[in-house]
Amino acid sequence: MNDPAGISDIMWRPRLTGLLDEKKEAEIQSNLKNYRKIYEDEDFKITNRKEWERKERRERQKKEVSYNLSASFNIIILLFSYSTVLGVPHRQESCLEADKG
């Protein structure tokens, strides 16, 4: 193919080899979903500030409820163990047996 400007072939510049070694590229590729999640969260935070604040408040409340339930459970176990040490008898009947009587 002849071009009026006299160009007959186009030589493309060769591609450079990657700046990262194969191990680092594989690591980045495997963590791509995590990076995507991080940046999507940042974008969401910027574009939807009110909704992001509500989401953060909800997550904080879930953590508080979980912590409070855990603390309550630990208190119940502690009381049960103290009552066992002190020799306080525990009721052995179930709720169904109590309803019959």
N, C-alpha and C positions, 0 to 999 in steps of 0.2 A: 504494500500500500504506500503510495507516494503522497506526501503532503506538499502543498504549494510552498511551505516555508522550508522544505528540504529535510524534514524530520521523517526518518523511516522507521525508527524503533524508539520505544520509550523504555528506559531502564529505571526500575524502581529502586529506591534506596533499600538496602537489606535491613531486615528487622533486627533490632538489638536483642541480645539475649536478656533474660530476666535479671533484675537486680537482686532478686532473692534466690536463695538456693532451693532445691526441690523440697527439702524437709520443711522449710519455713512456709513455702507455698502450700504444701499439704496441710500444715497446721492451720493456716488461715482459712483454707477451703473447708476444713472440718468444723471450724468455729464460726462459719459464715452466718448460721442461723442466730447465734448469740449476738454477733455484731449487728445484724439486722434488727433484732429485738431492741437493743440498746438505742439505736438511732431512730427507730419508729417511736419509741417511748418519748425521746427528746422532741421529735417533731410533733407528736400528739400534745405534749406539754405546752409547746409554743402556740400551736394553732387552736387548741381547745382548753384554755386555761381553767375555766370554771368546771368543766367536766373532769379534768385532771385532778383538780383540788378535791372534788367529790370522791373520785376513785381513791385518792390517797387517804382521805378521811375514813372511807370504808375499810381499806386495808389496815389502818391503824386500829379501828374499832375491832376488827376480827382478831388482831393480835392481843388486844386488851382482854377480850372475852376468853380467848384461849388461855392466857396467863391466869386470869381469875379462876377459871375452871380448874386449872392445874393446881393452883394454890388451895382452892377449896378441897379438892381431892386429897391433897397432902395433909391438910388439917384433919380430915375425916380419918385417914390412916393413922395419923399421930394419936388422935383421941382413942381410936380402937386399940392401938398398941398399949397406951397408958391404962385403959380400962382392963385389958388383959393382965397387965403387970399387977394392978391393984386387986385383981380377983373379982371384978364385977361380972356377974353371970350375963351371958348374951342370950337373947331369945332365939331358939332354934326352929320355931315354927314359921312356916311361910305365910304369906298374906292370904292364900286360899284356905289354909287350915284355920286361921283366925276368923275368917268370914263364916265358916261352918259352925263355930262354937257360939 
